[in-house]
Structures are given as C-alpha cells and as structure tokens.
Amino acid sequence: MSGTGFSLPIQVVEGGGLTAWLAEDHSVPVVSITWSWPGGAALDPRGQEGAARLAANLMTEGAGELDATAFADALQDEAIGLDFSADRDSFQGGFRALVPALPQAVRLARLAMTAPRFEPDAVARERARALAMVRRSLEGPQGRGARAFWAAGFPDHPAGRPTGGTEESLAALTVEQLRAALARHLRRAPGLLISASGAITADELAALLPALFGALPEGKVEDPPPLPEFRHFGTQVVPVASPQSAILFGQPGIPVNDPAWETAQLVLRILAGGGFTARLTHSIREERGLTYGIGAGLEVIFGQSVLAGSCATANARVGETLTVLRAEWKRMAESGPTAAEIEEAVAFLTGNQPLQFTDSRRTAAILLAMRRNGRPLDWLARRPERLAAITREQAAKVAARLLAPAGLSVTVAGQPEGL
Amino acid sequence: MCALSRRAAISAAAALPALAVLPAAQAAPPSPAAPPAGAEKPLFGASLWTLPNGLTVVHAENRRAPVVAHYVFYSVGAGEDPQGKSGLAHFLEHMMFKGSEHVPSGAFSRRVAREGGQDNAFTSRDVTAYFQNVEASRLPLVAGMEADRMATARFPAEEIEAERQVVLEERRQRVESTPRGRFREAWDAHFWGRQHWRGRPLIGWPDEVAALSRDDMLEFHHRYYTPANATLVVTGAVSREAVAKLAEEDYGGIQGRPAPYPKAHRGRAPAPPAPLQERLVQREPTVQEAAFLRGWIAPSLPPDTEASRLAHPLEVLSHLLGGGQGSRLDRALVQSGLAVSAHCAYDTDALGTGCVELSVTPRRDATTDRLEQAVTAEIQRLLDDGVTDAEVERSVRQITAGTLLALDSLGAAPRILGSGLAVGLPLEGIEYWPARIRAVTRAQVEEAARTVLARQSMVGWLLPEGAA
C-alpha cells in the first residue's frame, strides 16, 4: 500500500467455547474489548419500542452488591469506560480500561450482564432520561426529519421505528419487559461476536473470555423479521418551525456480501464521502454555499444496507439543493467516476488505512464490524490490492446499478420553499 | 466522564470545525519540561523550542502506528474578533482552505486526501488550529502547504460569498434551528454582554458575518498569523531531529512579524464584576423539555495571576458538585427525583475569565421554584459547611484516573499540548497536570467555593410556551 508497509495482524483467540479477534498492541497500557449480539431494537415487541436501549442503559445502573452510585464510582475510580447499547440491529457491550484496571473492568462487565439490579428508583431515573432525550430530539428539524425518514422507508418493519422508543412506549415499559429485553440477547450464542485491541496477549484474552461470558445462558438469539427493501416514498415534508430545513435522502443499498461492495464504497467516496473532495461537497457546499456539510453512505442493517445521506439548508434554498443533489446522483449513475477520481479515491482509501488504527476502541470496533459483516481475517491486508484492481468500467457499472436517481426518497423537515 | 481528554474534550466542545462531520538554528536546545519537585513521568514527554522567527515548536514521539499528527495553533480566536466584526476568526479559518501562493484553492485538502490523510481546522474563543493526520512519510508535504498558507493565504474575492453562505448555514444548523441553540446563545449574550468578547457567539452575529470583507481577513491574517503567534505541534512516529529539520526548512524561512501580544495577555476587556443580568427566561413553542442554567463568573488558569491559584481547586469543586453520578447535585437533584440530569462545568484553561456553570434538565413534574430552591440549598450548604476530605479525594482520584488514556488516540496529545501552549500555559503545567490536581486541598476547594459561589450569579430557564 503505497509503500507504507502497514499491516494489522489479527489473532483468533478461543476461550470458554467462544472466539474473539484480537489486535495486540502493547505501546499504550490500555485494553478495549467490544462484543455484540444481533437483534437490538429490532427485537423490541410492538408497543415496547425503546426496551432494548433502556435495558442496556440500566445494566450499569447498579448490579450485584453495588447500587447505582457505587457502580459508577467503581468505574470512575479507575477510569473504566463500560457501556451497553442497543441500535437498530444489534445489542452491544464493551469497555476500555487501563491495564491495571482490567480485572475490575471484567468483574463489573460480568456483573452488569448477569446481575443488573433494576431498582425502582434507577428505572424511574433512566426512564425519565430516555423520555427527555426522545422529546428533545423532536425539538428541531434534524430529529423530526430522521424519525419520519426511517418510518417512511420501513413502514412495516421494526427498522422503521425509533430505536430509543417513543414517549408512549417508554412510559409504559415494565421492569419485566426490560428484563426480557436483556434475556433476548445476553446469551452464549452463535451470534455473540467479540473483538479486542490493545495491551493484552492471546493467552490473557483466552482466560478472560469465560470470566466475562461464562455465566450467560446458552441459546440462540431469535431472528428478526426479514428486512424488506427500503421503500421509495418520493418527497415527504415534515413541517417544523425553523429557518433551516433538514434534508434526509436515501434509497436501497446493496448487501454487505455483494461482490460489488467495495466498488460501491469507492463510488460513494467520490460522490458523497467525507473530506472536501467529494462531488456533493464540491457542488453543493463549495460552489454554491448551500450547506455546511453533506454526505451519504451505506448504512448496514442486518447484512443489507440503505444508502442514506443528509444535509441542511435555509428554507428558501431547499429546492435548489435538491435539484443539484439529484443532478449529481444522475450524473454519477449515468457516467460513473472518472479515471482520475478513481485513482485519487483508491489512493486515499489505501493510504488512510494506518490512520484507522490509532485508538484501541476504534480498532476493536473495526474488527467487530468485520466479523458482523462476515469478512475473512485477511480482509484488511488484501484491501489495497482489491481496490487497486477496480477499473473505471467496473466502477461505472456499479454506479449505474447502485444509484437510482428516480428512486431517491427525500424527507424535508422545516418550512421548505421551491419543492 | 474520565479526565483523559480533559483538555482535548474542552477544545473540541467549544470549537467549530471547518468541515462538518470533516533555517535557523535553534535558539535554545530542545528540552523536556522540568518536573515539579517529587513528580512522576511527564504525560507526553514533549520537547519544546523556538525558532528565531518566533515560532514555537513542540514534538512528542509516539510509535504506536506509522502515522503523525501535524497541527498549527494560532494564539488567536473568536475572542480577538474586532468590535462589530464577530465571526471573523472563524470565517477566516474557512477561507484558509481557499489557496495560498503555491497551493491553489481547494488543493490543500485534495492533496492531503490523495496521500491518505485527513485534514480539518477549528476555531475556539482562544485559538484557531489547523491539522492533518497523515502516514509518517507525508509529513513534509503537509508542513510545506501549512507554512505556505501561514505566509501567503490569498482569500480570493470570488470565493468569499459562497463561503459566507456556508458559514451562515453552519450558524443556522448549530444555533438557529433548535430552541436549545438559540437559548445558549442568548444566555452568553445576557451573561457577559452582547458585544463583550466572551458574550458574542464564536460563529458571529449574522448581521456582522454578512458584512465581513476580504480586507478584514487580510488585516486579521497579517496581524495574527505570524510565526511568533503560532505553535507547531507534531506528534507520532517521527523523531525530534526530523521535526527540527522540517520546522526549520518549511517554517524557519517565513519572515516574522512581531507577535501581537504575549500568548496569555491579549488585551481583552476585563470580565464584568458580575453577570449583567440576574435572570433570563426564554419561552418557545417548540421546547419539549425545560432547561435550567445557573452561572458564576470565575477565574481561570491563564493568564497567570493571583486569582489563577483558584483554577485547579475550581476544577475539583466542579467535579465534586456536578461531575456525574454520586456528585452533590446528582444526589440532591437526580437521585431525589427532581431532575433528569444535573451537571457542573468549568473550563480551567479558558483564557482571561472562566465561569462555573450548572446545567439541569428538570423532571416534568418538578416546578421551576422547587428546582431553583433545591439548587440554592445545595450551594448554601456548600458555603456554610464546606466539603469533606473524602469528597476531595474522590474527585481528585476520578479526575486523574484516566490520564494515560490520552495516549490512546492520535489527536489528544497535539490538542492538549497545542491548546494549552497557545494560551500561554507552561509545558510543565500540561505534562504534569495530574500532579497539580492531586495537590489540591480541602481548604483550597472551600476557598474557591466561597470566592466564586457567594458572588452574584445568573439564572436561566428555557421553557415550553405557556409554562409557569
């Protein structure tokens, strides 16, 4: 890869009947471990939206002999960052700890998974916090738009519901329902994926796996309902009193195991990626000053994906912004990227690889994402050669297949003009 | 949260990034910071030296990955925006990507990306910083381009209008489109004064941003973007010798103008003796969730004055009072069922003046009176009875426990070093900050509390329309 000689050796570690991927690195005395189960908010029963996320938050609000404050002190006294969370399609846990605090981090993580207390006052506090977050997210165009966008794209699937729940569902959740949300996920199941990064050897990690997960019951996590294709809903306006409209746009993506996945990523880097170089940033921000930031990418949900993006612009300029956006979408679909654009983007994606691995949490998260996406161990090592092999013709073909200018669905939250 | 990125987190929170989501001999031999008596190892092991043109150079090696972070911090921020020209420092930062003598407009970021790197910039009240993260062998490329725009940024007239619209969209997105953003801006303006450097929005008042000109930028750049007012920070997989050579070759030749001021003494207007108002109540129809603020003017670390001795004790006080679960406010407001959340914020390194600020999200069934009374009672208890040794020990422990986590990222070291040095903090104060926190005593915390919290404060409410 451009002569950087960078590589990230990944070890496969087995312990207690579980397998973890490890990127070992002793340069800083810190260890990050992260793990996930499939499911997440998608397994919340109808009417119990937000159960998985609220239950995840409650896991660190007192466990075992420790009440909520004692648990928080135990974490903060040793600067242990322990978190559980639920998103659209998974339930995750993880921690980062300095090496001397590792035994305590393992003990607290295990306690949180096996003996969360769910005390009434803690449940009341976390419920109030979740309600406040949901209500606050609906104060501005961004939150209102996002809720409407996903609801319209997946009208009949849990993926279209707000992951954090609604005011109604959160108010009605019982402790039994919250405990059930944990029980649905916290298992030594085939779907439990684990990765680690930092100052820990393979043997140490192998010994730690049973300590962390050994007490969890065996069993399989239930399958969510099959994900339908993201529905085309045209243009949707959500009235919000605001001088600026939030614009969310999207269309169906491709599965993560599609052979064209990386070519699609390359095309999207050129069309809508981060940094100042993408076409959308150039024509919408740099040339016309229509927005502070615009980007789009493939959002993975249960191995499928949605090509989703967003930007924000003054109400009076929504029409112009969408016109330029659609024109760029169409231009890329019809002509694909230029050879020079491909060369630049491949150089970036290849040369950027070492910069992805400077933070133990991020490294562990990348390994976990590789596992969730079913990538082989040498996925990163061989990525530069795969990228280098992509031709302009292939990229144009994938752009034509992926991008559907007429199939772009748009949610505008605000008081837009010119639609 | 842990204290690891204490200083980094502060600058990130208070700063506006440019993109959303996006030869001379050394005057003195490079030297590491002198340790305070009886102290431990320095956090970063950084070296610092000065070029003859006045540029401060800082290097800290870290061989974890074959990458480097290259930052230039200018000791100028929104706090130096001229009267009536709020937003100039920030707008200019955006325009620094529009070309210099040897780098055409837009080419800077394109070249960095072509080499696999990432670049961006940010403006806070006290500093403006430009940075690139690149694979180590690309360091000369970015240093050359950064030096070029330090010396010869062009601010092309034909690109100013589109960028002005970008800045105004950024303002709408951050401030104008949510009631919370509007309230925050109004709070600062009412607290410090709408035209006081501390009370103006970093991004600027919209009518003033609309009037900023190319001449304003040229003048500002000429005055403040000079080596003597800049700090170059390079960290990562690079030796001190390589950085010294690079600094000399790329930056050493820039003709220096005198620094406009010492980095910590910028001639800013003094803080008012007390907040200009006692109360701000803002009601908006879109507010779903009330918010409560209470703030006091407080001394901070830079510039070093008699009152700066209170800064570290205030940092401990802030944690003890509202540093998350188990803090006094958490017990009195959150655990008691009055509030959803309660925090205390204090920025030790804010230049010139700081503030201690409580922010509370009340539960819906708690009346404003009841919540205010509970806050007042907690403050009074603190003033009357002081704090305990156990509380101070707990806060010191939790603030410093994660110090080493600052090494677990590429950006923390250069941000902590650069943002501190650019406001005139000494290197040893940054390298050994945990020791300074550990030296804080109960008596000092009580002195800080009585000095600051007994003063006049300001109370603010953001409420749904029609609420009591």
Interface residues (C-beta under 8 A of the other chain):
Chain A: S2 G3 T4 G5 F6 D25 S27 V28 P29 V30 A68 T69 A72 D73 Q76 D77 E78 A79 G81 R96 L98 D121 A124 R125 A128 R129 A132 R135 R136 L138 E139 G140 P141 Q142 G198 V240 A241 S242 P243 Q244 A246 G274 G275 F276 T277 T281 H282 R285 E286 E287 R288 G289 L290 T291 Y292 G293 G295 A312 T313 A314 E344 A347 F348 L349 T350 G351 N352 Q353 P354 L355 F357 T358 D359 S360 R361 G414
Chain B: C2 A3 L4 L19 A20 V21 L22 N62 R63 R64 A65 P66 V67 F97 G106 S109 R110 A113 R114 E115 G116 G117 Q118 D119 N133 V134 E135 S137 R138 E161 A162 E163 R164 Q165 V166 V167 L168 E169 E170 R172 Q173 E176 S177 T178 P179 R180 G181 P285 T286 V287 Q288 E289 G324 Q325 G326 D330 R331 V334 Q335 G337 V340 S341 T361 R363 R394 R397 Q398 A401 G402 L404 L405 L407 D408 S409 L410
